């Protein structure tokens, strides 16, 4: 089976939602040929902020496509890079090599702390 790429998943999600490339491009503020090239894996995934706009238009959680892009939003990047504690935390988590299930459990526990 083929590996799921950002472009393949974008195409699949867009089609599931019944959104034309031109309509998606117009809503996001890019040229439709740009969407076509991304979907056919001829271009790298767009910026995290553009990915978030795409997800909003398609009404899917942004992490669905962000996880395949290897990018984070500028808001998240600013939050992380402005805090020594956040960087320390992420370094510790990286060493632990958490699974998605463990990340979800950690998120639940963090929310309970607030």
N, C-alpha and C positions, 0 to 999 in steps of 0.2 A: 504494500500500500504506500502511496506517495506521502511524503512528509507534509504536514499542514504548514503552509506559509502564511504570512500576513496577507499577501495578495489573494491567495485562494480563499482564506476565511472571509476577507472583505467581500469578495464576489459572492460567496455563499450567503452571507448575512444580508447583503444588499438585495439579492434575488428573493430570499425568504420574505423580506419586508416589502417586496414589490416596488422598489425604488429604482428608477432608471439612472444610468451613469450621469447623464446630463442634469437630472434633478438633484442628485447627490452633490455633484460638483458645484452647482449654483448655490445650494444651501450652505456649503462649506466655504465657498469663495475661491474655488480653484477651477482650472480649465478641465473639461470632461476628459480630454486626452490624457491628462495627468492621472485621473482615476483609472482609466483603461490601462495605462502603463504600470501602475501599482498592482492592479488586479492580475496582470499577466507576468508579474515579477520581473519586469524590465527596469523598474526603479526601486530603490530602497524604500522602506516605509517612511511616511512623512513624519514631521515633528510630532512630539507628544501632544502639543496643543492642537494641532490639526487632527490628530487621531481622536482626541476627545470630542472635537466638533463632529467628526464623522459618526462617532458612537451616539452622540446626542440626536443627530438626525435620524439614525437607524433605531434609536431607542433601545440600545444594548449597553450593558455596563462597560465603562471605558477599559477596565482591566482585561476584558476579553481580547481586545486588539493590542493594548499596550504590552501585554505579556509576550506577544510575538514580535513586537517592535524593538524590545530591549531599551526602551526609553521611558522617562518619567516626565510628568508635567513640570513646567517652570516653577509652579507653586510648590510642588513637592521638593524639587531640587533646591529651591531657596530655603525651605524649612530645614532640610537636612544639612545643607552646607553652612547654615548660620548657627548651628549648635554642635559644640564639641561632644555633648552627651549623646546626641542623635547619631553622630558618626561612630562613637564608641559602641553604642547599642547595635548598630548595623554590622560593625566588624565582628562583634560577639556572635550575632545571629548567623553571619556568613560562615564562621567556623563550625557552627552547629549543623549546617546543611539541612535545614528544616524541609519537610515535605509540605505539600499544599495543605494537607489535613492539619499538620502541626501549626502552620501559619494561621489557619482559621481558628484553631484553639487559642493561640496566642492573642489574636485580635479580640476574641470573646472575653478573655481574661483582662485584657487592657481596658476594654470598655467598662468592665465592672469596677475598675479602680477609680473611675470618674464618678 
